[in-house]
Amino acid sequence: MSKELKTGVLLVNLGTPDSPSVPDVRKYLREFLWDERVLDIPAVPRWLLVNGIIAPFRSPKSAKIYRELWTENGSPLKIYGLANERDLQTKLGDQYVVKLAMRYQNPSIQSKLDEFQTSGIKDLIVIPLFPHYASASTGSVYQKVMEIVSKWLVIPEIKIVNNFYDYPKFIAGFAANARKHMEKFDYEHFLFSYHGIPERQITKGDCHNVCKFGTCCDNITEKNQHCYRAQCFETTRLLVKELGLKEGSYTTSFQSRLGKTPWIKPYSDDVIKEFGKKGIKSVLAFSPAFVSDCLETTIEVGDEYKELFEEHGGENWDLVESLNDSENWVNLLKELVLENSHQK
């Protein structure tokens, strides 16, 4: 086959408002929460909840937080994403065309797939930038991509990366960032805080009926291999091994819960309060569910959890940076592409 025929590579992250203004944040929240995989309740109550309660009342508060996060060049998540697009294109060369899209807002998946369709590609590799599979993240990207391309008369071969939570370069990247902190300070405890999801989303996908939200996540098996919670615990185990952490010196927990229904546990804020009761004074926190620093890492874990920790007697709280635009991360993206590519 001619070497002039190119492979499309679509990097997809969650999304970001176009600006930290209240109208743009409200628009982003409406699109995000209207996704039936994110807020998995029937359409009518979902519409009422999103448009009648969450978007109107949460937008001003969220906009204020986004203003704290925003830089002169825009949202960090988009800045790092565009850097990944550029650097990966350089590493892959002319046989590939790399584009960044956001599941919600801009640049949209629709716009980038339209560009691939009109420019002509022989095949397409989609990489959702979520290390662990969840219906509300990777699953949503699958669905959106297939909704769009299913309307094409000519559909190229498409491969979608399901996860990369246990890839050596992924583990090495976070470990390298952690060592920079550990060389400067002797931490008593290590917290691995992952984004949470409702328990019902785990049980709905548990076709083998093995999920007990406990010891069933102690290892990866053929029956729980697609379980988000199990994958998160496996990432912790791999990072613990890579960093040589002592048993009992670390905790895995889940953040960012919304609403009153049960989310996967333990909850990060409850764990941090317990640190105070145990007399733990110094913690190095990780947020390995995110490859780019964003509101959930910089603000929630870096600032809000630090304040909570100090309120309960803690003295030293540091956050391990995400992979962002690091060389190791771009090399992992290249590895994911080449694993799924026919290019020689």
N, C-alpha and C positions, 0 to 999 in steps of 0.2 A: 504493500500500500504506500502511496506517495507520502513522503515526509512533510509535504506542504499541508496535509490535513491535520488540523489541530484538535487537541483535547481541551474541552472546557473544564475549568475548576471553579466551583462556586463555594466560597466560604460564607457561612451563615451564622451570625450571632443573634442574640435575642432582640435587641433594638434599643433605641434611645429617642427621647423627644427631639424635635428639630431645634428647640431652644428651651431654656429653663423658665419660660413664661408660663403662666397658669393656663392659657388656652392651648398651648402646644403640649403641655403635660397632660391636660385633660383628654386631648385627642389621642395621645399615646396610650393612656390608661384604658380608654374605651376600646381601642383596637385590641390591646393585649388581653383584657379581661373578657372581651366578647368571644374569644377563641374557646370553642367547646371543649378543647383538651385542657385548657388552663382552668377554667371555671366549669367543671363538668356537672352542671345541673341543667334541667330542662330550659328551653329557650325563653319562655315567658318570664319565669322568676329570674333568670339570668339577666334579661334585658332590664327588668325593674331594679335589680340589685346594682347593676353597673351604671345605668343612666340616672337612677333615682337616688342612689345613696353613695356608692363608692367614688365615681368620677366627680360629682359635684363637690363632695365634702373632703375628699382626700387630695384633690388636685392642688389646692393652695399650700397644704403642708408639704406635699411632695415637691412642688416647684421651689419652695424655700430650700429644701435639701439639695435639689439639683443645682441651685445657684452656688451652694458651697462647693460642689463637685466640679462645676464648669470651669474650663480654662479659656484663655483668649483664643484658642484654636477650636474650642467646642468640647463635646463630650469625650472623656478619656476612652470610653469603649469604642467610639468611632475612630478616634485618632489612632489607637493601637490597631484596629481592624484594617485601616487603610495602609498602615505601615506593614502589616502582615501581607496584604495584597501585593504591595510593591516588592517587598523582599522575597516573597515566594516566587513571584514572576521572574525575578532576577536569577534565582537558584534553578528554576525549572527550564528556562530558556524559551526559544521561539516556537517549540512544538506545543506549547500550552498557552492558554489564555486564562488568566486568573482574575476573578471579580469578587468583590465583597458585597453581600446583601444583608439586610436585617429582616428578621421574621416579622417585626412590627415597625412601621414607619419607613424611614429612608436611609439608604437606597433600598428599594423594595425588591423582593424576590421576583415579582412580576417583571419589573423593568430590566433586571439583569438577565432573566431567561429570554426575554424578548430580544435582547442584544445578541445572545448566543444563537437564537433561532435565525435571525437575519444575517448574521456574519457567517454562519455555516461552520459547524463543528462535527467531527466524526463520532465523538462520544462525550459524556458528561460525568464528572465526578463531583458529588456534593459532599461537603464536609461541614456538618453542623458543629459549631465550636463549643460543644458541651461534652466534657470528658465522660460523663455517665449517662446512660440511656434513661430517659423518663418520657412518658407519653406527652407531658406538657411542654417539653423542650424539643428533643430530637424527633419524637413522634409527630409533633406539630409541623416540623420542617418537612418530614416525609410527606405528610398529607398535603401541605400547601404546594410543594413541588409537583406532586402527582396530579393535583387538581388542575394545575396550569398546563403541564405537558400533555395531559390526557386529551386536551382539545386540539393538539397539533395533529396534522395529517401524517407527518413524518416524525416519528419519535426516535431519537438516537438511543444507543445503549446508555443506560444510566446506572451508576453505582453510588450508593449513599453509605457513608461511613457511620456505623452504628454507635461506636464508643471507642475510647482510647484511654480509659482510666487506669489500665495496668501496663501501658507501654513504658519500656525502660526510659526513654527520653522524657516522657511526661513526669515520671517519678524523679528522675535526675534533675530536671529543671527546678522543681519546687525544693528539692533537697539542697541544691546549690544556693538558692536564695535564702534558705533557712540557715545554712552554715555561716553566712555573712553576719547574721545576728548572734549565732551561738559562739562565734569566735570572740565576741565583745562582751557577752554576758552569760552567766551560768544560771539558766532558768530552772525553776523548781518543777514546772509542769508545762505540758504542751497540749493545746486544744485544736482539734481538727473539726472545724465548723462548716458543714455543708448546707446548701440551700434545702429547705424542707419542702415536702409535698404532702397533701392529705393522705391519710392511711387508706382511704377508700380507693385511691388511684393505684395503690400497690395491690390491694386485694382483688380489684377488678381484673388486673392483668395476671393474677396468680392462677394460671390454668392447671397447675399441678397440686394446688391446695397444700402448699408447704409453709406459707408465711405465718409466723407466729410473732413477728416483731421482736424477736429476741435472739436466741442462740442459732436460729436458722440462718443468720447472717454471718456466722463464724467462719465460713469458708464458701467458696464459689463451687457450685455443682451444676450439672446439666439441668436441674430443675429450677434453680434460682438465678441462673446466669444473666437473666435480663432484669432482675430486680434492682431498682435504683438504690435502695438501702443497702443491699448486699454488696453492690459495686462500691459504694462509698466506704464501707467498712474494709473492703479489700484494699482500697487506695491507702487508707490509714495504715494497715498492716505492712504494706510495701514501703511506705515512707518511714515507718518505725524501724523496719529492718535496714533500710538504706542509711538512716541517721544513727543507728545503734542506740535507740532510746531504751531505757529500762522499763520493764513491765511495771505497771502501776503509776508511771510518770506521765501518762497521756490519757486523753478522753476524746471520744468521737461524739459529736452532737449535731443538731440541725436547727437552722435559723429561719427567720423571715416568715413565720406562720401568720396566717390571716384568717379571721373568723373564729367561730367557737367549736367547729367540728375537730376531732382528733387529727393531728398531724404526726408524722413519724417522730419518734423520740429517741434519745432524750433531747429536750429543748435547750438550746445554747444558753439562753438567759437564765434558766433555772440552774444549769450546771455552774455558771459563773457565780451565782449567789452561794452555791455550796462550797466553792473555793474558799470563800471568806470564813465559813464555819470550820473548814479544815486547816485554816491558818496558812494557806498558800499565798505567798506574797509576789511571786513573779511568774508570768505566763508568756509563752511565745505562741501566738495564734496563727493558724493556717486557714485558708478558705479555698480548698482545692476543687470546688465545683465550678470555679470561674477561671478562665484563662487570661482574662483582662481585668485589671482593676476597674471598679465601677462603684455604683452607689452601695451595693451589698457588701463590698469588701472595704473600701476606703472609709465610708461613713458608718455603716452598721457595725462591722467588726472592728475597724480601726479606731473609730471615735466613740460610738455609743456604747459598745461593749467595754471599752477602756473605762469610760465614766462609771458604768455599772460595777466593774471590778473594783475600782477605787472606792466607790460608795460602800463596798462590803469588805474593806480592809486591805485590798490589794495595793501594791506599790509600783510594780513595773509590768507594763503590758505592751507588747510589740506585735505587729502584724507582718507576716511574711508576704512579700510582694507577689503578685500573680506573674505569670509567664510573660505577659505583655508583648514587647517586641524583641525579646531576647533571641540570640542566635540559636540556642537549643530548641526553642519553641518553633522557629521557622524550619529548622532541620526536621523536627517531628512532622510538621505539616508536609514537607517534601516527602518524607517516608510514607505517610498516609496516601499521598497521591501516587507514588510509584508502585505501591502495593496493589493499587486498583487500576493501573494504567496498562494499555497495550503498546504504548510508545516504546521504542527501543533506544 
